[in-house]
């Protein structure tokens, strides 16, 4: 009887261990990656490239779900309410750290309600001007602003966007009396910029690159700490004589706040291996991005810095909405 009891106990222990191992295996079902923009944009492109490789590595579908609207806040609210089990991920941008300063009625906290997993890439902004502007370099443009700054308008794809707020930070840094002109998206902003109705814009490299390459816009400086391959001939602001001016949108992966740290770390490691492949790096760099591939801890520190920076920009611009 002792032997049978011992065998029964041993069998139960093995079964419990097997059940625990199965419960800890991730993922055991399809994963949803929510994107806060329509299909086809740069965020969606990066999300689908990553999700495709994750599905292959995890042997489970990773479904990209586009939930556009309200400056990424509709998607963010859905993620914040989701179970914190790793089966709902959020590929978002700098708008996530701007929205909390813009809107007072959000149902979530952009920091406290999310678990950082990894900052995949930064997409620096580039200062572009209409070719009729006589300045060929950043120092020449700064001199031009001292003489005729009140005649210069800067475009953005909308109030409260990274492009708008970066323009306000540029205005603060240069003390130039330039005027903001918001548009409904990049396309109409670029149309008027190329046509001369506005004179300058801090634009994402991804969106501005075709117009720069065609000569319809002139690139003066990249708002990043180093040059980017897509615009290797264009200096950084620091190289051009305006040190410390950096502005970028970014693509990063978040999850609901209560995600266990060990699961966040495991997801980060899987995503990191994908992002670090030559194929993925080339894909990101072709979009004007600078691959970051940060740890969850590094991404958390980055988000805190972004919160502070964009908070100052929103206050300076008077862009907060009731």
N, C-alpha and C positions, 0 to 999 in steps of 0.2 A: 504493500500500500504506500509506503514511503517513497518507493521508486516511482510509482505511478503519479503520486502527488508532485514529486519533484519534476517529472516530465511535463505534467500539466502546467505547472508554474513557469517552466522554461518556455513552453510553447506560447503561453500568454505573453510573456515578456518579449519574445521574438515578434509576435503579432503586433504588439503595441509599438515596438520600434519601427516596424514596417509601415504601420499606419502613420506614425509621426513623420517618417521620411517622406511618405507620399504627400502628407499635408504641407510639408516644407518645400516640396518641389515646385518651382515656379518657372514659367507659367503652366498651369494645368488646364487652361481654357483660353479662348481668344482675348486679346488685349485691345483696348480702344485708345488711340492717340488723338486727342482733340486739338484742332487747329482753329484759332479765332479769326481766320480770314477765308475768303472764297478759294475754291480750287484754282490752281494755276499760278498763284503768286509765289514769291520767293520762299515764304515760310512753308507753304504747302509743298513746294518742290523738295525742300530739305527734309521735311517730315516724312514724305513718301519714300525718299531715298533711304532714310534711316529705318523706317518701319519695314520696308521690303527685306532689308538685310537682317533685322531682328527676327522677323518671321522665319527666315531660313535657319537662324541660329537656335531659336527657341522651339522650332517644330510646332508652332501655333500661329494662327492668323493674327496679324497686328493691323487693325482696321483704322484708317484715318477718317475721322469724322469732322467735317467743316461746319463750324458754328459761328458764322460771321455776324457782326453787328455791335453797335454801341461801344466802339473803340476797344474791343476785345473783352468787355466786361460780361457779356452774355455767356461766353465760353468759360471765362474764369469762375463765374458763379456756379456753373454746372460742375466744374472740377472740384471746387471747394466743398460741394455737398456730396460728392461721390465717396464710396467706401475707400478707406486708405489701405488698400491691399495690393497695389501695384498694377491692377487691371485697368485703371484709368490714368493716362498720362496726358500731359499738356505741353505741346510745343508752342511757345509763345515768344514775344518780342519785348523790346524796351517799353512798348505801350503799357505793359503790365505794371511797371514801376512808375508810370506817369499817371495812370487813371485814378489812383487813390488821392492824388493832389488836385485832380480836376473835378471829381464828383464827390459830393458830400453824402450821398445816399446809397453808397454801395452796400451790398449785403455780405460782403466778405472783406477781410484784411489781406492786402497783397503780399504781406510778409508772413504774418502769423498763421494764415490758413493754407500755406503751401510748403511742401518739402522740396528743396532744391535737389536736383539730381546731377545735371551737368550743363554748363554753358558750352554749347557746341561751337558757335562761331560769332564773331563780331563782324558787322558790315559797316565799315567807316563811312562817314559822310564826306563828301567832296564839295568844295566851294567852286561853283561854276557860274560863269557870267555870259551875257550875250556877247557875241564876237564884236559888236560895235563899241563896246566899252573899250577905251583905249589902253587900259592896263593889261600888260602881258604877264606880270608876276604879282605875287601877293604884296610885296612892298609898294609897287606902283599903284595897286588898287587901294591900299591904305592911304596913300598920298591923295589919290583921286577922291576918296571919301572925305578927307579933310577939306577939300575945295568944293565938292559938289554933292556931299552926302545927303543933303535934303532933297536932292533930285533922284535918289536911288531907292527903289522899292525891292523888297525881297519876297520871293514866292515861297509857298509851302503847300503841301497837299491837304491842309486843313488845320484849324485851330487845335492846339494841344498835341500835335504830332511831334515826334522827335525832331523833324526838320524845322518846324515852327519854333520850338523852344531852343534849338541850337542856334537859330538865327537871332533869337533874343539874347542868348549868351554872347554871341558874336557882337551884337550891338552894345552890350554892357562892357565887353572887353575893349572895344575900339572907341567907345563914346561917340559913335557915328549916328547922326539923326536919320537913319534909314527907316523906312516904313514897311510894315508887314502887309502882304496881300494874300489872304487864304484862298485856296481853290478846293474843288471837290475831287481830290485825287491828283496823282502825279501827271497824268496825261494832259489835262487842261493847263496845269502849271507850266509844264515844259513847252506847250504850244505858245503861250504868251511870252515865256522867257526867250525862246528861239526867235519869236517875232518882234522882240524889243519892247513889249508893253511893260515888262518888269526887267530888272537889270541883273539880279543875282539870286542864287538859291543855294542852300546847303542841302544837297540831295544824296540819297543812297547811291553808292557806286553801281549797284545792281541796275537801278533804273536809269541812271544818267549815262552809263557807258556807251550805249549805241549812239547817242547824240554827240558825245565827246569824240568818238571815233569818226563820225561823219563830218565833223567840223561845225556842227550847228551850235555847239556850246564850247566854251573854253574852260578848261580845268586849271585852277590856280594853286590849290593846295588840298591835301588830304588831312582830315581831322583825326589823325591816328598817331601812335607813338613810333610807327615805322612805315615805310612804304609798302604798298600792296602790289602783288604781281600783276593784277589787271591794269594798273596804272603806274607801272614802274618808273616812268619818266616824270611823274608829277611829285614834287616834294611834299613833305609833311609841313604842317603849320610851323612846327619847331624849326625845321630846316630852313623855312622861308622867313624866319625872323619873328614869329609869334609863338614863343614857347608855352607849352602847357595847354594849348587849346585842343581838346579832343572831344569828339562827339560821334556816336555810332548807334545804329540800331543793332540788335543782336537776336540770335535764335537760341533759346535754352529750354531744357526739359524740366518740368515740375510735376509734382504729384500732390494729392491731398496731404495735409499737414501731419496726420498721425501715422504716415507710412513708417514702418519700423526701419531704423537706420541701417540694419544689415541688408534689408531688401533694397533700399535706396542705393547702397554701395554695390550690390550685385547687379542692379540694372545699369548703374554708371559704368561698371567694368565692361559689360556687354556692349553698351553704346560706344564706349571709348575705343574698344577694339575695332569697331566698324568705322568710326570717324577717322581713325589713324591709318586706314588703308590708303595707298596711293590713289586709287580710283575715287574714293570719297573726298580726299583732300583736293584733288584736281577739280571735282565737281563743285565744291564749295568755293574754291579760289576763282573758278570761272564766273561765279556770281558776284565777284568782288569781295568775297569774305576772307577773313583771317581766322584760320582754325585755332580754337582755344582748347577745347576738350578738357575742361576743368573738373576737379573733384567736387563732390557735394559741398564740402566745407569751403572751398574756394569760391564756388558759385554763390553761397550764402553771403560771403563777405562782399562779393561784387554787387549783389542785389542791394545790400545795405548802402553801399556807396552810390548806386544809381538812385535809390530813393532820396538821398540827400541832395544830389545834384539836380534832379528833375524838380524837386520841391522848390529849390531856389529859383529855377527857371520859370516855373508856373507862377510863383509870387511876383517875379520881375515883370512877367508878361501880363499880369492881371487876368490870367486865363481861367482861374477857378470858377466853377459854375455852382449855383446854389442847389 
